Amino acid sequence: MLDITFITNDNKTISAPEDSNLLRVSLREKGGIPFKCGGGLCGTCKCLIEEGIENTDAVKKKEEKLLSPEEISQGYRMACQTFLTGSVKVSWDESKPAKPIKAGQIKPKTEA
């Protein structure tokens, strides 16, 4: 088990199994990370891993499209794309409105 501390939510701390998805745990345990799509398209679940960035999996391509290289190097991740291997402390900016999805930003899947 690992611990997740939701700093922005009064330092609420919960335990979760290893390889848990950060957003799913937040939803299940009322951690408070904001979200809209849950699939890496909108950027609403952008959060800062303040402690334990080494306990997260590799940054996904979807995150690289929505986060700048500077943000990634500072420890920002998208909760919906982040899986945990150990304990973390996470925060997010509640003052910023959700980034809207622009027309044409979501492309339909094509047959491979």
RAMO-V287993 format. One record per residue. RES is the residue in three letters. SS is DSSP state (a for helix, b for strand, c for the rest). PSI is psi as a letter, one per 20 degrees, with the letter a starting at -180 (none if undefined). Layout:
res=[RES	RES]
ss=[SS	SS]
psi=[PSI	PSI]
This chain:
res=[MET	LEU	ASP	ILE	THR	PHE	ILE	THR	ASN	ASP	ASN	LYS	THR	ILE	SER	ALA	PRO	GLU	ASP	SER	ASN	LEU	LEU	ARG	VAL	SER	LEU	ARG	GLU	LYS	GLY	GLY	ILE	PRO	PHE	LYS	CYS	GLY	GLY	GLY	LEU	CYS	GLY	THR	CYS	LYS	CYS	LEU	ILE	GLU	GLU	GLY	ILE	GLU	ASN	THR	ASP	ALA	VAL	LYS	LYS	LYS	GLU	GLU	LYS	LEU	LEU	SER	PRO	GLU	GLU	ILE	SER	GLN	GLY	TYR	ARG	MET	ALA	CYS	GLN	THR	PHE	LEU	THR	GLY	SER	VAL	LYS	VAL	SER	TRP	ASP	GLU	SER	LYS	PRO	ALA	LYS	PRO	ILE	LYS	ALA	GLY	GLN	ILE	LYS	PRO	LYS	THR	GLU	ALA]
ss=[c	b	b	b	b	b	c	c	c	c	c	b	b	b	b	b	c	c	c	b	b	a	a	a	a	a	a	a	a	c	c	c	c	c	c	c	c	c	c	c	c	c	c	c	c	b	b	b	b	b	b	c	a	a	a	b	c	c	c	c	a	a	a	a	a	a	c	c	a	a	a	a	a	a	c	b	b	b	a	a	a	c	b	b	c	c	c	b	b	b	b	c	c	c	c	c	c	c	c	c	c	c	c	c	c	c	c	c	c	c	c	c]
psi=[q	r	p	p	p	n	g	h	l	k	k	p	p	r	q	q	q	q	k	q	p	g	g	g	g	g	g	h	j	l	h	j	p	q	r	f	h	j	j	k	h	h	j	h	k	p	r	p	o	h	p	k	h	i	k	q	a	q	p	r	h	h	h	h	h	i	q	q	h	g	g	g	h	i	j	q	r	p	h	h	i	p	q	p	i	a	q	r	p	q	r	r	o	i	i	p	q	q	o	q	p	q	p	i	h	o	p	q	q	q	p	none]
